[in-house]
Amino acid sequence: MPPHEQPDPLLAALRHSALIGHGARILVAFSAGPDSTALLLGLRELGHDIVAAHYDHALQPGSESAAAYAGRLCASHGIPFRSERRTVPLPRGSVQAGARRLRYDFLARCADDLGVSTIALGHTADDLVEGAVLHLLRGCGIAGLRGMPAARDRFVRPLLDVWRADVAAYLQRRGVTALEDPANSKVSYRRVSVRRELLPALERGRPGITRRFHAAATKAAEIQSSIESLASAAGGGDTLPAAALRSLPEPIAAETLRGLYRRAGGPDPSLGRAHIAAMLRILRGGRGGRGLDLPAGLRFRLVDSQVQVVPRVTEAMEASLQVDRCSGCESRDAAHLRSGLDLRIGFRRPGLRMRPARGAGTRKLQDIFVDAKVPREDRDAWPLVFAGERLAWVPGLAVDADLQSPPGEPSLHVTVTRILAARKDAERPMLESPDSPPGEPS
C-alpha cells in the first residue's frame, strides 16, 4: 500500500474482527443492499469461505428481481448462493418484526443444511445508533442502550464500527452497484423516521452527536457483556434457588431470569422491562406458588424456594382410581379409607373443605394447596377422591380424618394414577410427600 493511502475501514474491521473465524465457512445474509454487499465482497476479498443466502419477503412488487440480481452478482464473483421466497403468512404483529423472524428462520435453516456455525449480518455503526435511539425512545436499560448485540448464538455483526459512508466508499472504489430497499424510504416505519428525520435534526443541532451515541452504545455493550457473564456464573438449569437470586444485584438477577426464560424455550429478544420487573417482584417476597404469564406460552413461577419457567398450559391429564381390600399396610402410595365408602375421582370446585388427619379443624382445599406450594396452574388438574360428595383424599397432600381407616384395621387401599393424555405410557402414582407422614399435609 502506498504511504499516502489509508487502510480501508471496512476491510480493517473484518480483518481484525474476533467474530469471524478464519478457515471456517461463513453464511452471509445477503439482501443485495449496500451493507450486505460490502460485507459479502469484503469477506471474499480477505479469502474467507462464504455462502450467500437471500430471503425474498415478497412484500414489494418486483421483489423477485432483487433475488435475481443477488444471484447474478454472486455468480459473477463465484460465490455459492441460496435463496427462498416467502410463501407463508407473516407472523402476527408488526410487518417488520414478522419479516425479520421469517428471515432469521431461513438463515438458521440454511446454516443447518450447510453445517455452518457463523451467520454474518451486515448491520453497521449507523444501524447500531438507530437501534439505541429507538430503544431509548421506548425506554430501556443497559441491554437496550447497546442498540444490538455484536453476537447472539450463531449470528454475528462484524461491521458495527463501520459507518455507511465507509460502505459506500468501499463499493464505489470497486465499481459495484448495490440495490436500495424501497422500504428504506418509508418514514412510516419508525426506524426509517429515526434515520431520515430525528438523527439528522439532532446532528444539525449538536454536530457529532451520532458518534457520541455510538460511543455510549459501545460502552453499554461492554457493561452488558459483563452482566451476562456474571449472570451465567450465577446459575443455569431449569430451576434456580430464589434465595440466591434475591442476593444478586438487580441487573444480574434480571439477566439470570432472561437466561432461565431462554432455556425454557422462550425466544430472544421477547421479554420486556415490565415482564422482568414483575418477575423480580414475585421473587422478592410473599408465599410460594405465585406466577406470571410470559410470551411464547410460558409461565414464570415461584414454587417453594425455587423459581422456574414452565409451559403455561398444564398437559391434559387423565386419572384412574384403584380400590382394593387391605388388612392394613404401610404403603405411602395409597390412602387407607374406611370400608363401605362409595369412592370416585373428581376435580376442584368452589367451596371444598376437609378435616385433614393430624390437623386441627377443617380447612379449605385452597389452603391445603397453598401450604403444599402447589402452583396455581396445576390445581385444577389435581385429581381428588370423593366419598359421595365429601372430599376424602387429596392425593399426596391430605386425607380426611373422619374417613381415614384406623391403622391396622381392614380398609380400602386406594391409589390414584395420573396419565398424560398424549402419552399413555407416561404413568406415575400420586405419592405422599416424602417429608410428611402418610395422610398429613406437606
N, C-alpha and C positions, 0 to 999 in steps of 0.2 A: 504494500500500500504506500503511495507517495506520502511524504511527510505532511503535506497540507490537507490531506483527506482525513476526515473524522470517521471512526467506526460507525457502521450502520446501527442505529439504536435497536432496530427490530432483531437483526442478526445477533447483536451483542446480548440482548435479553434471552434469546433462545439458546445461545452458546453457553451461557452461564447459569441457566435455569436448573435448579435442583429437582424440578418437577418432571423433566424429560430425561428418561433413562437412555443411555447410549447402547445400541445393539439390539434393543427390544423393538418390536413392531408397535407403531402408534396409529390409532384410528383418529382421523381428523374430522370434526364436524364441519362440513363444507356447504355453506349456503350459496356460494359464488359471489357473496358480497365482498367489499374491500378487506375487512378484517380477517375473515376466514381464508380468503385467497392469499393474503400476505402470510398468514400462519402456515398454510399448506406449502407454498413455494419456498418460504424460509426454511422450513424443516427439510424439504427436499434438497435445497441448496447446501445445507450442512451435512447431507449424507445420511439422513435418517430413513429407516424403512417405514413407509407410510401407506395408509389406505384412506381414501376419501369416502365419506358417507353423507349423502344428500337426502333430506326429507322434504318432500313437497306437501305442504299443509293444505293445498287445494283451497285456499281462501281468497285468492286473487284471480281474475280472468287471465288466462295465458300463463299461469304459474308453471305449466309443464315445459314452457320454453326455457325457464331458468334451469330446470333439471337437465334439459338437453344441452344448454350452454355449459353447465358444470361438467357434464360428461365429456364434451368436446375438449374443454380446457385440460381435463385430467389426461385424456388420450394423447393430446399434443405434448404432454410432459412425461408420458409413460407411467402415470400414477394409477394403480388399481382403483376402481370406482364402484360404489354400490349406491343404489337409490331406491326410494319407496314413495308412493303417492298415497295420501290418506284416503281410506275407503270407509272409515267408521265415523260415527258422530263424534263431535268434540265432547269431552267431559263437561259436566255441569260447572257453571261458574264463568269467570271472565274468559273471553276468547283467547287472550294472550297466555293466560295460565294453562288453559286446556291444550293449546297448540304446543306449548313448551313441554308439557307432560308427555304428549304423544311423541314428540321429537326425541326426548331423552329415552323413552322406552325403545324407540327404534335404534338409537345408538347403542344402548345396552345389548340389544339382541344381536346387532352386527358384531360387537366385541365378543360376545359369547361364541358366535359362529366361527370367528377367526382365532379365538383363543388369545385375544388382546387384553392386556391388563391396564392400558392407559388410553383414555379418550381425551383428546386435546380440544379445547374450546377457544374461540378467537376473541374473547372479551378483552377490552383494552382499558387503559387508565381512565378514559372518559366514561366507559361503562361503569367502572368502579365508583367514580364520583356520582354519577347519576343514581346508582343504586343506593349509595349512602344518603343522598339528599331525599330520595323517595322514602327511605326508612325513617329519616328524621321528621319528615312531614307527617308521617303516620304516628310517630312516637316510637322510640326504640331504645334498646340498651346497647351494650358494647358489641354484641353479635351483629346487630343491625347497622351500627355505625361503620363497620368494616366494609359495607357495601355488598360484597360477595366473597366467599372464601376462595383462596387460591387453589385449594384442592378439597374434594369431597369424594370419598370412595375412589372410583376409577377416573373421575372427571378432574381434569387439571386445566388451569388458566395461566399459561406462561407469559402472557402479554399484558399483565395488569400494571406494569410500569412503562408501557409503551403507549404513546398518545396517537390519536387518529391522524394527526399531521405527519407523524413518523411513518404510519402505514401508507398514507397517500404518497409520500416521498419515495418509499421503497418501491411501490408499484410503478410510479412514474419513471424511475430510473431504469426499470426493466421493461418498459413499454407494455405493461399488462393492464388491460381494462377489466374492471370488475363490475358486477351488476349492483344497482341500488334497489333495495326493497321498497316498493311503493308504500308499505305500512309506515316507513320512517318519516313520511310527510304528514301523517295523520295526527294533528295535535290533540285530537280527542283521546288518544292514548296518553296516559299520564306521563310515562317515561319520555315520549316524544315532546310533550309540553315542557318538561324539565329541560330537555336537551336544547330545544329551539327557542324557548321563551325565558324561563326562570334563570338558568345559569348565565346566558348572555346578559340579562339585565343586572344580575349580581356582579358579573365581571366588569360591566361598564361603571358601576358604582364603586367597586372595590377591585381594581386590577390585581390579578394574581390570586384571587380567592379560590378559583378552581383548583389550583395546585395546592393551596392550603387545605382544602377539603381532602385532596388526595393524601397529603401527609397525615392528616388526622385519621383517615380511614386505614392507612397502613399501620399506624400506631395501635389503633383499635384491634387490628388483626393480630398483632403481636400479643396484646393483652388477652384476647380471646383464645389464642393458641395456648397460653399458659393456663387459663381457666380450664380448658378442655383436658389438658394433661393432668391437672390436679383432680378433676372430676373422674377421669379414667382410673387414677390411682385410688380414689375413694371407694370404688366398688363396681363390680359388674354383676352379671347374672340376672335372673328373672325376678328376684326378690331381694330387697335391701332392708337392713335394720333401720327403723325410724330414729332411734336414739343417735346413731352415727350420723345420719343426715342432718338432724337438728343441730349437731355440734359444728357443722360446716359453715363457713361464711356464705351468705345468701347467693352470690353469683356462682359459687362452686356447687352448692346444693341444687340450684336451678339447672345447671348444666348436667348434673348427675341425673336429675329427673328426666331431662330430654333424652339422655342415653338410655334410661330404662324404657321410655316410650319407643325409641327406635328399635331396641332389642325385642320388643313385643310385636314388631311388625308395622309400627307407625311410620308414615312417610316423613322425609326430612327435606325441606322445612315444612312444618304443619302446625306445631303448637305456637299459639300467640302468647303475648305477655299476660293476658287475662287468664289463660289456662294455667300458666306457671304460677301466677300469684295465688290462684285458687288451690292448686296442689300444695303450695307452701303453707297456706292457712290450715288445711286439713292436717298437714304434717306436724304443725306446731302444738296442737292441743286437742283436748276432748277425748272422748272414748273411741275405741276402735270400731271398725265396721262401717265407717263412713266412706263415701266415694264420690267420684266426679266423672261424668261422661266426657270423653275426648274424641277428637276427629278419628276417622277411619274405623268406626265401630269398636273402639276400645274404651276401657274404663279404668281410671286410677282409683285404688282403694287402700285404706289403712286397715289391716286386719291384725288384731292383737298387737304385736310390737314390730310388724313388718309392713312395708309398702310394696305394692306390685301393680302392674298394668296387665289387664286380662281382657279377653273378648267381652264386649258389652252384653251380649245376649247369651244367657246360660244355655248350653246344649240341651236339646229336648231329652227328657228322661222318662223312662217307664219304671214302675216299681212293682215288684211281686211280693206277696205275703205268704209265708210258710208257717203253719201251725202244727206242732207235734206234741204228743203227750210226753211228760217228763216227770220223773220221780224226784227231781232236784239235782241240778248240776251247777258248775261254776263257770259256764261259758259266758264270756264277756261280749260275744257277738249277738246275744239274744236277750230278750226281756222274758221274765217268768211271771205270767199273769194267772189270775185265779181261774179255775176250771169253770166251764159253763158259759163263758162270755162269747157273745157274737161279735167277732172282730172283722174289721175291714180296713182297707187303705183309703186315705183321704189326703187333702192338702189344706193349706192355711186358708182361713176365712176370718172375718172380723169377730171379735168377742171371745175367742177361745182362751180357756183358762184350765189349770190343773193344780193339784196339790202334790208337788214333787216329793218323792221319797227322801227322807232325811232332811227335809226342808221345814220351814215354819210357815204355815198358812198356804193359801192359794196364790198362784202367780199367773200373770198374763203370758201367753205364748210369746208375744213380742219381747217381753223382758227376758225370757229364757234365751231367745235367740241373741239378744243384745249382750247378755252376760257371757254367753259362749262365743261371742265375737263372730257370729255367722254373718258374712257380708249380705247386705240388703238384697242384692240381686239374686242370691241363692235361696232366699227364704220361701218364695212362692213355690219352688220346685222341690222343697224338702218333704219327703213322704212322711205322713203321720199315721199312727194306728189308733183307730177309734173302737170303742166298745159301745155299739149302738151309736148315740150321738155324743158320747162323752169321750174326750181326749184321754187315751190310756197311755200312749208312749210316744215320745219324740225321739226316734232312734238316734243313739249316740249321745243324747243330751239329758233326758229326764224321763222317768216313769211315774205314773200316778200312784201315790202311797196307798190309796184305798183299793186299787185294782191289782197291785203287785202281790204275788203269792208269797207267803212267809217262807223263809229259807228251809229247805229240806222236805217240804210238803209237795204232794203231787200238784202239777201245774201245767199250764200251756206254755210250751217252749216256742217263742215267737221270734222269727227273723224276717228282715226286710232286705231285699236285694234291689239295688238300683241298676238299670241297664240303659246305656246310651242308645237312644232310638236309632241312630245311624250306624251303630256297631254293636250288634247283639252279643259279640264275644267279649266285649269290654265290661265285665261284671265285677262288682265289689260289694261286700256286705256293709251295712251301716254299723260301724263298730263303735263301741263305747270309747270315750276319750281315755287314753292310757294314763292320764293324770288324775282320773276321778274313779271312785268306787262305782261298781255297777249300779245303774239306776240313779246316780246323783248328778246334778248339773255340773258341767265342767266350767 
